[in-house]
Amino acid sequence: MIRLTLIGIGTGNPDHLTLQAIQALHASDLVLIPLKGDEKADLAGLRRALLDRHLTDAQVRLAEFDLPRRDSADPDYLNGVERWHDAIAEAWSTQIARHLPEGGNVALLVWGDPSLYDSSLRIAARLDAQVTVIPGVTAIQALCAAHAIPLNNLGAPVQITTGRMLRDRGWPAAVDRLVVMLDGACAFQSLPTDGIGIWWGAFLGMPQQILDHGPLAEAGPRIVRARAAARAAHGWIMDCYLLQRD
């Protein structure tokens, strides 16, 4: 039997790893480390640094493998993502069969938390495995902590969405606070700026953390420039932001 543990690792800071997560690592026979190409080599490096710090059992095997890429030009977005997830599940299965042909405990390190805008659980459902989740610090928690702000206004709701949804559908009705994730194109530029504030963060909790906040009309252009520069410098970027409408 394969027992797969998805371990939330926060935003890349080794201090974000919980004691429960460290115990799960030491109970593993195999840790999978996906590689996303040379331009995102730092991501694998962060996983390795985390394991170097917290994994002291030399008997646990590490397996690096190339992660299939999604065809971003596919006009059928949802079905394209499903095909991509099929390919990732196959890559996981191949590595597990190669390293644990008799079964065992497998760990996969997941950015943030597996429950929030991450597809690891949907991919894991394609495998014949018993799945366990270790929660992690989400980017939303790290964002609010970095800016020292509460997530919600007093007694008020918050909605979490994506850049694609904000761009295509606009601001949701009956919501004054909105958290936006997975936004590679700064979809806040599609909004009217009057009466909107933004709190933005990239590389949250890490040494290269970048923060900005203020009225959207003023902070928005700064964020666009800072995001582009950071992505060019690192080859990747993880960011999110909170919007508030008066």
Beta strands, then each sheet from edge to edge (+ up, - down):
strand 1: 2-8
strand 2: 30-35
strand 3: 61-66
strand 4: 104-110
strand 5: 130-134
strand 6: 159-162
strand 7: 177-181
strand 8: 196-202
strand 9: 210-215
strand 10: 239-245
sheet 1: 3+ 2+ 4+ 1+ 5+
sheet 2: 6+ 7+ 10- 8+ 9-
end
